[in-house]
Amino acid sequence: MMGSNTEKNALIDANEYEDQSIGAELTTADINKMAWRSLLLQASFNYERMQAGGWLYGILPALKKIHTNKNDLAKSMKGHMGFLNTHPFLVTFVMGIILAMERSKQDVSSIQNTKIAVASPLGGIGDAMFWLTLLPICGGIGADLALRGSIMGAILFFIMFNVVHFTLRFGLAHYAYRMGVKAIPLIKANTKKVAHAAAIVGITVIGALVATYVRLSTTLEINAGDAVVKLQTDVLDKLMPAFLPLVYTLIMYALVKRGWSPVKLIMFTMVLGVAGKYAGFL
């Protein structure tokens, strides 16, 4: 029993900061610095952590100002090196909220769950806003002028696109931080509820990402006399859409828990895809 209590206390300690006092106030200059550094979000992009290195680089000066306790700073930095994937133009919105939570010394799991819950949907939202809306509009206006022989086509495109881009990047950073700071008393009073809600949203987002981005289907067919039953469309999709992507994701998760590296998982996926194609079951 004593060992169980000791382990429980260790988990609680690992999830909480030693210094529970409110961190130093971040100034306008601090938030602007974060926004400028966020331009390098994808500078160290990789398949294991994706944008984590650039994310930590963006918020690190603010974290150092908030966490004067070295152990707390180390714990925060370690947490922020976890997997992250969001839209690079909207990332400052997430950064502002997270820095407000760091300043109020929320527990580590609540901060990480909130980060994933807010950041993941912004990937799709940002693509729709920038690549499918803003870019074609600005490009169309600039191209029309360029076709008429005006050098202003290229200049106007560059100016219009980046005015919107940088207005959102800096504006969202300040807005999100102010919004997060105002919510600190409410969050402090409902820490467990916030953590539980963030965890639910995070799990929901991960589930949606699996169904949306993991593509796996089988070409197997079952012959019953003259009838031909397609295993994918006639059975699996009717029982549970995206069943095979879910199974494959769980397999990947199990292999990660066993210590497999992302490179091994990628090679495994490639071998399975080629073998499945030639064997005729994928």
SVG drawing of the C-alpha trace seen along z (x, -y; Angstrom):
<svg xmlns="http://www.w3.org/2000/svg" viewBox="-25 -48 43 70">
<polyline fill="none" stroke="black" stroke-width="0.4" points="0.0,0.0 2.8,-2.4 4.5,-1.7 1.3,-2.5 0.9,-5.8 4.5,-6.7 4.0,-6.0 0.8,-8.1 2.6,-11.0 5.4,-10.8 3.0,-11.0 1.3,-14.0 4.7,-15.7 5.7,-15.0 2.5,-16.6 2.7,-19.8 5.2,-22.6 7.2,-23.1 6.6,-26.9 2.9,-27.5 3.0,-31.3 1.8,-33.2 4.6,-33.8 6.0,-37.1 3.7,-39.2 4.6,-39.0 4.9,-42.4 3.9,-43.4 7.6,-43.0 7.6,-39.5 4.6,-38.5 6.0,-40.2 9.2,-38.3 7.3,-35.1 5.4,-35.9 8.6,-36.7 10.2,-33.4 7.1,-31.5 8.2,-32.1 10.7,-29.3 8.0,-26.8 8.9,-24.3 12.6,-24.9 13.3,-21.6 10.3,-19.7 10.6,-15.9 8.4,-12.9 8.8,-12.0 7.8,-15.4 6.9,-17.4 6.8,-21.1 7.8,-20.5 11.3,-22.0 10.1,-25.2 7.2,-25.4 9.6,-25.3 12.0,-27.8 9.1,-30.2 7.9,-30.2 11.2,-29.5 12.1,-33.2 8.6,-33.6 9.0,-30.2 12.3,-31.4 10.6,-34.5 7.7,-32.6 9.6,-29.7 12.4,-31.0 12.6,-27.6 15.1,-25.5 13.3,-22.2 10.0,-23.8 11.6,-25.2 13.0,-21.8 9.7,-20.1 7.9,-22.6 10.5,-22.3 10.3,-18.5 6.5,-18.7 6.6,-21.1 8.9,-18.8 6.0,-16.4 4.4,-15.8 2.7,-18.9 1.2,-19.7 -0.8,-22.8 -1.0,-25.6 2.2,-27.7 0.3,-31.0 -2.2,-30.4 0.2,-28.9 0.5,-32.1 -3.1,-31.8 -2.2,-28.5 1.1,-29.9 -0.8,-32.8 -3.2,-30.5 -0.5,-28.1 1.7,-30.9 -1.2,-32.2 -1.7,-28.7 2.0,-28.3 2.0,-31.7 -0.9,-30.5 1.1,-27.2 -1.5,-24.8 -0.5,-21.2 1.5,-19.8 -1.1,-17.4 -3.8,-20.1 -1.4,-22.4 -0.4,-19.6 -4.0,-18.4 -5.2,-22.0 -2.3,-22.5 -3.3,-19.5 -7.0,-20.2 -6.6,-23.8 -3.7,-23.3 -4.9,-20.3 -8.1,-21.8 -6.3,-24.9 -4.4,-22.9 -7.5,-22.4 -8.9,-25.8 -5.7,-27.5 -5.5,-25.5 -9.0,-26.7 -8.3,-30.3 -4.9,-30.7 -4.3,-28.1 -7.8,-27.8 -9.1,-31.3 -6.5,-34.1 -3.8,-32.7 -6.1,-32.3 -7.6,-35.8 -4.3,-37.6 -2.7,-35.5 -5.6,-36.2 -5.4,-39.9 -1.6,-39.9 -1.7,-37.6 -4.2,-39.9 -2.0,-42.9 1.1,-40.9 -0.6,-39.7 -1.1,-43.4 2.6,-43.9 2.6,-45.6 5.3,-44.8 2.8,-45.8 1.2,-42.4 4.0,-40.6 4.4,-43.5 0.7,-43.8 0.4,-40.0 3.3,-40.0 1.9,-43.0 -1.7,-41.8 -0.9,-38.3 1.6,-39.3 -0.6,-42.1 -3.2,-39.6 -0.7,-37.0 1.3,-39.2 -1.8,-40.9 -3.2,-37.6 0.1,-36.2 0.7,-39.1 -2.9,-40.0 -3.9,-36.4 -0.8,-36.2 -1.8,-39.2 -5.5,-38.4 -5.0,-34.8 -2.6,-35.7 -5.0,-38.4 -7.9,-36.0 -5.9,-33.3 -4.9,-35.7 -8.4,-36.9 -9.5,-33.2 -6.8,-32.3 -9.0,-32.8 -11.7,-30.6 -9.2,-28.0 -7.6,-27.9 -10.9,-27.3 -11.8,-24.4 -8.5,-22.8 -9.8,-19.2 -12.7,-20.0 -10.5,-21.9 -8.1,-19.0 -10.8,-16.4 -12.5,-18.5 -9.2,-19.1 -8.4,-15.4 -11.8,-14.6 -11.3,-17.1 -7.8,-15.9 -8.9,-12.3 -11.7,-13.3 -9.4,-15.3 -6.9,-12.4 -9.8,-10.1 -10.9,-12.4 -7.4,-12.7 -7.1,-8.9 -10.3,-8.6 -9.3,-11.5 -5.6,-11.0 -4.9,-7.3 -5.8,-5.6 -6.0,-1.8 -8.4,0.5 -8.5,4.1 -9.4,5.4 -10.3,8.9 -13.5,10.4 -15.6,13.3 -17.2,15.6 -20.5,17.2 -21.8,19.1 -22.6,16.5 -22.5,13.7 -19.3,11.7 -19.0,9.9 -16.4,7.1 -14.9,7.2 -14.2,3.5 -17.3,1.9 -19.9,4.6 -18.7,5.6 -16.2,3.4 -17.5,0.0 -21.0,1.0 -20.0,2.3 -17.6,-0.5 -16.2,-3.1 -12.4,-3.6 -12.1,-0.3 -8.8,0.7 -7.2,-2.7 -8.1,-2.5 -6.6,1.0 -3.4,-0.1 -3.1,-3.1 -3.5,-0.9 -0.8,1.4 1.5,-1.6 0.8,-2.8 1.7,0.6 4.9,0.7 5.8,-2.8 5.2,-1.6 7.7,1.2 10.3,-1.3 10.1,-1.3 11.4,-4.5 9.4,-6.5 11.9,-5.4 11.2,-1.7 7.4,-2.4 7.8,-4.2 9.8,-1.2 7.3,1.2 4.4,-0.7 6.2,-0.8 7.0,3.0 3.4,3.8 2.0,1.6 4.2,3.1 3.6,6.7 -0.1,6.0 -0.2,4.7 1.6,7.6 -0.2,10.2 -3.5,8.7 -5.0,7.9 -4.5,4.1"/>
</svg>
